[in-house]
């Protein structure tokens, strides 16, 4: 039954699935990757892209190669919250401090 599912297995799938799906998507030409804070997928997407972009000769520094979008959580509305939230989303995706 689903409620007895091993949480280690769920976490494994949560971490591995973006790599598998993005690999297939990039291979067939997808270049827009959609994320959201409420999906809680930004870190896993960022990790997967760091591994996969070089495989396809793509760069995350070039808007021509790949577009990565995100959506703010409703809790992060307003000018100051918005700016801080976007910086945090960038950190999650790139593991770098944005300029």
HELIX and SHEET records of a PDB file:
HELIX    1   1 UNK A    2  UNK A    4  5                                   3    
HELIX    2   2 UNK A    7  UNK A   27  1                                  21    
HELIX    3   3 UNK A   37  UNK A   39  5                                   3    
HELIX    4   4 UNK A   42  UNK A   52  1                                  11    
HELIX    5   5 UNK A   54  UNK A   56  5                                   3    
HELIX    6   6 UNK A   74  UNK A   76  5                                   3    
HELIX    7   7 UNK A   79  UNK A   94  1                                  16    
SHEET    1   A 2 UNK A  32  UNK A  34  0                                        
SHEET    2   A 2 UNK A  67  UNK A  69  1                                        
END                                                                             
